[in-house]
Amino acid sequence: MPLSQAIKAVAFAYGRQTNRNEHSTIYGEMYRKSEIASYNLLPVACFQESLDWLTE
């Protein structure tokens, strides 16, 4: 699953719990955690770690 789709899925599920749009929250936290400014800058070696974080 591409990272952008994983973020969208997690944000949708979280948003159903909070009744808010959580895409910015999840997206921003992933960027802060990974210290990147774009999906394209995420090193391949960190891809699985980012997916694992999203699915915790």
N, C-alpha and C positions, 0 to 999 in steps of 0.2 A: 504494500500500500504506500503510495507517495505520501510524503510528510504533510503536504498541504491538505490532503484528504483526511489524514489522521487528526490533524488539528481541527478541521471542520467537524468531524464526527464527535470528538471529545467536547468541543465547544457547544454543539447542539445538545448532547446528552446533559452536560452541566447546566446549560441554559434552561432545559426543561425542569430542572430541580429548583433553579433560582428565579425563573420567570423573567430572565433578562437575556440580552444578547451577550454571550460570554466569549465571542470570537477574539476580541481585542485582548481580553484578559489572558486567555490561553496562549495566543500568538505572542504577546509581550513577554510573558513568563518564559516561554521557550527561547526567545531571543536573549533574554537576560541570562538564563541558565547556560546557553551555548556561546554567549558572547559573540554573536554574529549579527549582521544587519540585513541578511537576505538568505533565503533557502539555498540559493546557488552557492553561497560561501561556506555552507556546512561541509566539513571534510567527510569523505566517504566513511572513514573509520569511526565517525561519531554518529552516523545515521541510525544504526541499530540502537545505540544508547538513547537517542532522542525518541525513537519510537517506543522503547521500553518505558521511558519517563512518561510519555503520553498515556500509556495504557496501565499505569500503576493503579 
